[in-house]
Amino acid sequence: MAIRKMICITCPRGCHLEVDDETLQVRGNTCPKGEEYGRNEVTDPRRVLTSTVRIEGAAHCRLPVKTAAPIPKPLLLKAMDALAEVTVKAPVRVGEVVIRDLLGTGVDLVATKEM
């Protein structure tokens, strides 16, 4: 039985959680969101990826992007490699899909700035 300690980031409280790896019992949370966060962090950690891609025909040479939803944490480096190969052409609108279904995750990569 291993206990994983973490700080919940779902709200400003920052509860100190303890999660049992085997039973997935969460202690230290003061709201239901903390319990869900702790379980998910142990079983399927995910993160929103924020980065930039090359853009042609704009005032700047990099376009800020992010995933529309969290993706599995183990795929972050592969996703960054995929972004290194991308070049978009201006104009681009906020929310426009840059890569559909990034690495087969079902999550789109979208622009976060109009250029």
HELIX and SHEET records of a PDB file:
HELIX    1   1 PRO A   32  THR A   43  1                                  12    
HELIX    2   2 LYS A   73  LEU A   75  5                                   3    
HELIX    3   3 LEU A   76  ALA A   84  1                                   9    
HELIX    4   4 LEU A  102  GLY A  104  5                                   3    
SHEET    1   A 3 ILE A   3  ILE A   7  0                                        
SHEET    2   A 3 HIS A  16  ASP A  20 -1                                        
SHEET    3   A 3 VAL A  26  ARG A  27 -1                                        
SHEET    1   B 2 ARG A  46  ARG A  47  0                                        
SHEET    2   B 2 ILE A  71  PRO A  72 -1                                        
SHEET    1   C 5 THR A  87  LYS A  89  0                                        
SHEET    2   C 5 THR A  50  GLU A  56  1                                        
SHEET    3   C 5 ARG A  62  THR A  67 -1                                        
SHEET    4   C 5 LEU A 109  ALA A 111 -1                                        
SHEET    5   C 5 VAL A  97  ILE A  99 -1                                        
END                                                                             
